[in-house]
């Protein structure tokens, strides 16, 4: 029983080392390997463990990151918001990303899934303040906006859609 556990441990160490080598190169891809045969033994010196293993020639298999999709279509819009919360981007289950840019001289606040309130939520500073929805913070629900001033504030919006 101990012999089998030792081989399993050695196989695990080799597999971990293969994945570590692929990430050490700076690659963001996830790699995996299948080990066909694995064994171990002591070399001449008792402190040196020798590991022997064989694996298929195509050792690295690329596994795509499930959070990243190609953008197959894009919608561009511009909205004027004032002192009342306004739906500026409707829910979209195919959303891959979205960008909001404040193209005015007043402060704009965004809210996800609820009415926007001045002084709360996501603040877009005047003259270019922006917010990005992407794979790290993907929100597929409604987005609302409100301007700090009663005057009309312009917000530029672009939304990318994934396939499906």
Long-range contacts (C-beta under 8 A, 24 or more apart in sequence): 6-40, 7-38, 7-39, 7-40, 10-38, 10-39, 10-40, 10-51, 10-53, 11-35, 11-38, 11-53, 13-51, 14-38, 14-51, 14-53, 18-59, 18-60, 22-60, 28-65, 29-62, 29-63, 30-62, 30-63, 30-65, 31-60, 31-61, 31-62, 31-63, 32-60, 32-61, 32-63, 33-59, 33-60, 33-61, 65-135, 67-135, 67-136, 67-138, 68-135, 69-96, 69-162, 69-163, 70-96, 70-162, 70-163, 71-96, 71-97, 71-160, 71-161, 71-162, 72-161, 72-162, 72-163, 73-160, 73-161, 74-158, 74-159, 74-160, 74-161, 75-158, 75-159, 75-161, 76-156, 76-157, 76-158, 77-156, 77-157, 77-158, 78-103, 78-154, 78-155, 78-156, 78-157, 79-145, 79-154, 79-155, 79-157, 80-152, 80-153, 80-154, 80-155, 81-108, 81-145, 81-146, 81-147, 81-152, 81-153, 81-155, 82-146, 82-147, 82-149, 82-150, 82-151, 82-152, 82-153, 83-118, 83-146, 83-147, 83-149, 83-150, 84-146, 85-111, 85-115, 85-116, 85-117, 85-144, 85-145, 85-146, 86-116, 86-144, 86-145, 86-146, 87-142, 87-143, 87-144, 88-143, 88-144, 88-145, 88-155, 88-157, 89-142, 89-143, 89-157, 89-159, 90-142, 91-140, 91-141, 91-142, 92-140, 92-159, 92-161, 93-140, 94-161, 94-162, 94-163, 94-164, 95-133, 95-138, 95-139, 95-140, 95-159, 95-160, 95-161, 95-162, 96-135, 96-138, 96-160, 96-161, 96-162, 97-132, 97-133, 97-134, 97-135, 97-138, 97-159, 97-160, 98-132, 98-133, 98-143, 98-157, 98-158, 98-159, 98-160, 99-130, 99-131, 99-132, 99-133, 99-157, 99-158, 99-159, 100-124, 100-130, 100-131, 100-132, 100-143, 100-145, 100-155, 100-156, 100-157, 101-128, 101-129, 101-130, 101-155, 101-156, 101-157, 102-126, 102-127, 102-128, 102-129, 102-130, 102-153, 102-154, 102-155, 103-127, 103-128, 103-154, 103-155, 103-156, 104-147, 104-152, 104-153, 104-154, 104-155, 105-153, 106-147, 106-148, 106-149, 106-151, 106-153, 107-147, 107-148, 107-149, 107-153, 108-145, 108-146, 108-147, 108-148, 108-153, 108-155, 109-145, 109-146, 109-148, 110-143, 110-144, 110-145, 111-143, 111-144, 111-145, 111-146, 112-139, 112-141, 112-142, 112-143, 112-144, 113-139, 113-141, 113-142, 114-144, 115-144, 115-146, 116-144, 116-145, 116-146, 117-146, 118-146, 118-148, 124-155
